[in-house]
Each structure stands twice: as structure tokens, then as C-alpha cells.
């Protein structure tokens, strides 16, 4: 009897660890998922996080065969949703979309949002960072900008204090010895507009936000390890100045810590498949984001690294 | 020429028409439903329109945007509850008009001037979007915005109709409320007491519905008399007469300009424009004393100004790629996915699309105006319901609406608390308008000031603090001081006349006394 069950699990779950699991657990997992899954989104409808989550949810539904219901729970920069998910039973029926803030909010706001509170299931997207200046700025390259900043500090706009783009600005300054004064704006678009109008000398933002105002700004470098598909002529930071600077607005899916192993791997596999679908890939490309996938183990390491990095930069 | 015909041709599509009709119905409903904003409706609809052709999708989203701007005036006028923040200023004169039995007239005027406001602002969009938006961006940076917001704060004085002191105190209360939450310039938490719910400050929508709608409801509960039942159901005249139409002209012009200007500025929308437009119109009016007590000029000013922001917001969004307001921020997201990201090159790459957008906005405005005028009588019939049904229905709608803004009961609690605060303020004669103004503008002023102060040390003073900034700050000072001086002088004039009279009386008395005295002594 147990053998039959075990075989069934191996087929359904494709899980390498299912053989060592307790018989009781596998019996429960063989039916996972047998009801709707809630996907908690930490932001309002219509924004980047919301659209990415919804695009993924509609693919997950087809793969898992149950409804995956996106639910907006905005507030406290996302901490409300993240703390909520951490308190749910670890059965895989409540998952969440986690942007970079999941690695920052503990440092910037002392929120109870720590990587170890979650099972990080996989990264699904990346909005690479870019640094841009106004179209009539005298600085033609990132090197020009850094050299100029050594005489007196230059103002660099970002989307808000404690944001990923403020961290990116501080990180870039630290790695290159540049002197940047960060200026917080109300969102990425207004930060880029500040560079366009000359109020700030430069802006660090998501690639999409700079792209929306192309013509008014000149993108000096992409803060990523590969070229950005919408700006093939713009060098990466490493190509431009010889120092790697990788900062981006990433997003992934997480669940409360301590999922049963088979539930964990069913979800992890489903996310991996969903990210591969043409519809999802096309959606992210249109939105100006890159599809960067990391599996659960890689994503967990990555989030922990980012957590330490943000502690250093913003702490 | 080609772009013009192409742009118009793409609108001649049955799907576009269906989209617009859907948008119209949806927009009116969400507008009239307190708490549910146009932003939320557009965000939710954008999930469904992504699979449509761009022009079809834009037809749905832009029509919601326009129609909500008409629908939200209805509860503001009839039950003192702004349907969306854009109609806050409408309550100032709209509700008093309704209470005087002129609800029909208020609704008609509101719809007509809203349509005029939108159409006028569309001319700007169609004619000179790129140069105007560029000027707005390059000349209105953080220091100028700070000065402009300070100027906006002086409106506080004129919306405190009875006592300047009470108005200013209420405004300070609003400013204090605005400091709660994470301060965007530094990321520090202020007055949050460790509560996650307070991180983003007080929910603005919950506060306005509480202070206006729920407070009115509580007040009705407290003052319920059989004789006072249904003061609004007598609608009075619908159509303005010639004299009234003439009265409309001046506030229409002034507040229309205010709305256009405010609309061009990112992050400032119809709520701010309505209040500033109302204030400006009051200052140039021949009958400023009627403002706030059911003035036709007042409702004209607030609704023209807040509606005229639509074209301005559209201009900034499409010409620069910088969202002009929160609805436009969502539109940008949708348009990027359609592969028609807004920005200066939209106008050179897809001029036909710019024509289509103008066309959709135009048709949506005309349809909304038509629907407003036709459907008003039906809407107002609702007020014939017995009061206990009416106000309980409003309470339920307000609760559902505010719950929907965040999916959290906490927001409903905020609304109720501000309902209680609102009724206390009403009872003690403190106006609610300045509180909203402080909460709305305080954080904007602070953020822009923080930016200015960060940038100041890196540049020469005169490059940062432009003549525009200085002029605006001086203007604010004048707006603040003049009414006080005027009132003071008036009071003194009154006092001196009474003093003169008193003196005359005394003189007369004295004049009489010498005569009387001897006569008295004679006796």
C-alpha cells in the first residue's frame, strides 16, 4: 500500500525528497493543491508588482489546476503583506509576491521581515537599474560623471529614501569613490524627470522609467551584469568604468517558512514552468522587465546576500 | 493630415464604441460611489483591457477617467460626501445649495462647467502638449512647487468662512495629521507608534469621507426632527437662468486657468485644483460673502478647476512620460504593455494615436455631460427615500468603499474616527475644509522643501531659488496678510462708526444736558 502511494507521489510530485518523507505527509501532499491558492500582492492594483504577479498567477493556474487568486494587500511599503504571509499556516495555500523590499524593510524600517521567515520559492523577474543624466548634460559617460563628482558632490535623484535605487546610488558611490548626494523623489518617474529638467545632475532608476522619458534623458550605464535588451548600445557599469555594479528591482514568490518538502517542490516547479511560458515572457518583455529566473536554493542565497548588502548600505 | 484621418478612423470601430459605453457606465458608478476612486477603477479595468487593441483599451480607460469626474459630483452635492477626492471643493457650495432646495440647479451647473473645464484643457493638450509640458517641467522644480504648495495652503484662510482663527487651527490640525507616517525624504518613521497601519500616514480617502460624509450623517442623527425631514428632495429649478449664466463667466475663466496649471504639475490633481480654484474665484468675486453658503459662482469655480486638471494631467503624461496624476500612472503601465509608451516620441512616432486619445476624451466628455443631464432626475429621486433608509444606505456604501481602498478594516475604522472628529468640529464651529487642505498639502510642501534644501548647498543660491519661487512666496504672504488686515480695518471701521455714533449721542446728550440741567435745577 505504502509502495503504491510512494510511486504515485514520485509521479505527481517529481520531488527528489519525497522518498524520505513520512507516509502521512506524502498522503496529504499527493492531493496538493486541492483548493484555491491566494497570491498576496504587497502593492496596489495597476503597479509593476501587481501586473507581474497577475501575469504569473494566470500561468500558475493552468499548471496547478486550481485557481490562483491575486489579492492586493497594500500598506507599510509591503511590510503589512509580508508579515501577514509569515503568520499564515505553512501549507502552500498562501503565497506572496516579494520585491526587493523583502530584503530591505528590516534594515530601513526595523520591520519583522527577515529572509528566514520565508520559504523563498523562486525569482521571476528583474527590472535592471540604470543611471541617466539630462539630455543636455555635459557628462557623456559614467566615467565623466564620477570624475566630476570628485571635486564636489553631485546630486543624484532616486524614487525615495530607503528605496532600492537609493541603495544603488550609495553602492555605486562606495565602489567608485564618487561623491553622490542622494535626493529622494516621489517615485521613479519624477526622479528621472528631475534629471531631465536639470534639478538633479543624474538619476538612478529602473530601466523602464528612464526609457519612458528617453529623448529627455541620456542613459549612461546599466547597473547589471548583462546589456539591457531595450538599450543595446548602453554599456553595463563594468564595461563603462571597469567596476561591476549590479542593482535591480527584482521580484520573486515566497511562502511562510517551513512548507512540507513536497509542497515546496510542487510550487517551485510550477513557478519555474510558468516563467518559461511564452505569454509570461512576452508580458515581461513588453513591460520593459527582464525575465531572470533563480530556483529556490539560488534565490534564497541571493536574498540573503542582498539582505547583508542593504544592511551595509542603508543600515 | 494623414494622422488626423487615421486617428479619427480608428475610433470608428464598434468595439471602441462598446468600450466607451462600458467605461461610461462604470465611470459614473465608481465616481458616485464614495471611496472607490477613478484610480482604483482604472487599475482594475486595466487587467481586462490588456488583451484588447490599444485604441479599444484606451477608450475604456479614458472614458472611466472622464465619467468618474462627473459621477463624483453627485454625492458631493446631494449628501455632502465627495465621491472621489476631486470633488472635495464641490461640497463647499454644492451641499448648501442642495439644502436650500437648489440641488437640481447645482447638479446642472456642475455638469456643464465640468464639461467646459475638460474641453478647454483638451485644447491645450491637442494644440501644444510638448512645449507646454516641457515648460512646466523645467520651470516648476521642487523650490517652485514648494512655493506653489505654500500658496495653496493660504486657501485655508478663505475656506474658514466664519472665524479665521478656527480655520487656521483646523488647518494646523490637518498639517499635524500630515506628518504621521514614514517621511519620504529621509525614510524615518514619525508618530507611527510602531503600528504598521500608520506607516503610510492616515488614508486620505478615509479621512475625507469621515470628515464630510460620516460627520454629516452623525449630525443628521443628532439633529433628527420630524419637521426637518427631506430638506433636499425639493429640487427646485434645473436650468440656470440668464442672470445665473452671466454670474458663471468670471469664476469659470479664473478657475479654469488654475485647473490647467495644477493639472500640468505632476502629483497635483483635481482635489488641490478644486480648492485653489474656489479660493481664487472667491477673491475676485463681487459677492465673496456668498461663497460656502450655496454660491453658484463657488460651485462653478470648484468644478471647473478640478475638471480642467484632466487635460493638464494628460498633457504631462503623454508628452513627458511623467504621470500627471494617479490614474495616469496606471495608464502609463498599460500603454507600455501595448508597446505605445508615452513620452515625447509618442507625438512624432504615433501622431494618429494622439488624435485618437483627444477624440476619445472629447466624445467621453460629451457623452458624460449628456448622461449627467438626462439621468440626474433619477439619481435625485433616491433622495425621496425616507431619511433613515437613505442615510443607512450611505453608511453602508461608505464602509464598502473605504474597505475597498486597502482591503483592510483598519481603513473603515479611520473613517469612523474621523466621522466623530468631524461632527465634533461641526458642533464647535471648526470648518473641515482646512483639515483636508493641511493633510493634502502639508506632506507635499515638506517633501519639496526637503529636496530644495538638499540641492541648495550644491548650487549657487540664485540657480535654485528662482524669481518664480520668490514671487509665489510673496504672493502667499499677501494672501495671508491682506484678508486679516481687511477684516481688521472693517472691524475698526465698524467700531469707529459705532464710536462716532456713540460720540454723537453723547454730544447730543451733552448738548441736551445744559438745557435740561438748568431746567432740572429749576424744578
Boltz contact constraints between the chains, C-beta under 6 A:
constraints:
  - contact:
      token1: [A, 45]
      token2: [B, 43]
      max_distance: 6.0
  - contact:
      token1: [A, 45]
      token2: [B, 44]
      max_distance: 6.0
  - contact:
      token1: [A, 46]
      token2: [B, 43]
      max_distance: 6.0
  - contact:
      token1: [A, 46]
      token2: [B, 46]
      max_distance: 6.0
  - contact:
      token1: [A, 46]
      token2: [B, 330]
      max_distance: 6.0
  - contact:
      token1: [A, 46]
      token2: [B, 333]
      max_distance: 6.0
  - contact:
      token1: [A, 73]
      token2: [B, 407]
      max_distance: 6.0
  - contact:
      token1: [A, 74]
      token2: [B, 406]
      max_distance: 6.0
  - contact:
      token1: [A, 76]
      token2: [B, 196]
      max_distance: 6.0
  - contact:
      token1: [A, 76]
      token2: [B, 199]
      max_distance: 6.0
  - contact:
      token1: [A, 79]
      token2: [B, 196]
      max_distance: 6.0
  - contact:
      token1: [A, 80]
      token2: [B, 196]
      max_distance: 6.0
  - contact:
      token1: [A, 108]
      token2: [B, 187]
      max_distance: 6.0
  - contact:
      token1: [A, 155]
      token2: [B, 455]
      max_distance: 6.0
  - contact:
      token1: [A, 155]
      token2: [B, 458]
      max_distance: 6.0
  - contact:
      token1: [A, 160]
      token2: [B, 184]
      max_distance: 6.0
  - contact:
      token1: [A, 161]
      token2: [B, 186]
      max_distance: 6.0
  - contact:
      token1: [A, 161]
      token2: [B, 187]
      max_distance: 6.0
  - contact:
      token1: [A, 162]
      token2: [B, 187]
      max_distance: 6.0
  - contact:
      token1: [A, 183]
      token2: [B, 451]
      max_distance: 6.0
  - contact:
      token1: [A, 183]
      token2: [B, 454]
      max_distance: 6.0
  - contact:
      token1: [A, 184]
      token2: [B, 184]
      max_distance: 6.0
  - contact:
      token1: [A, 184]
      token2: [B, 185]
      max_distance: 6.0
  - contact:
      token1: [A, 186]
      token2: [B, 267]
      max_distance: 6.0
  - contact:
      token1: [A, 189]
      token2: [B, 322]
      max_distance: 6.0
  - contact:
      token1: [A, 189]
      token2: [B, 323]
      max_distance: 6.0
  - contact:
      token1: [A, 190]
      token2: [B, 266]
      max_distance: 6.0
  - contact:
      token1: [A, 193]
      token2: [B, 137]
      max_distance: 6.0
  - contact:
      token1: [A, 193]
      token2: [B, 322]
      max_distance: 6.0
  - contact:
      token1: [A, 197]
      token2: [B, 137]
      max_distance: 6.0
  - contact:
      token1: [A, 197]
      token2: [B, 138]
      max_distance: 6.0
  - contact:
      token1: [A, 197]
      token2: [B, 141]
      max_distance: 6.0
  - contact:
      token1: [A, 199]
      token2: [B, 141]
      max_distance: 6.0
  - contact:
      token1: [A, 212]
      token2: [B, 321]
      max_distance: 6.0
  - contact:
      token1: [A, 212]
      token2: [B, 341]
      max_distance: 6.0
  - contact:
      token1: [A, 212]
      token2: [B, 343]
      max_distance: 6.0
  - contact:
      token1: [A, 213]
      token2: [B, 321]
      max_distance: 6.0
  - contact:
      token1: [A, 213]
      token2: [B, 343]
      max_distance: 6.0
  - contact:
      token1: [A, 215]
      token2: [B, 344]
      max_distance: 6.0
  - contact:
      token1: [A, 215]
      token2: [B, 345]
      max_distance: 6.0
  - contact:
      token1: [A, 286]
      token2: [B, 337]
      max_distance: 6.0
  - contact:
      token1: [A, 287]
      token2: [B, 336]
      max_distance: 6.0
  - contact:
      token1: [A, 287]
      token2: [B, 337]
      max_distance: 6.0
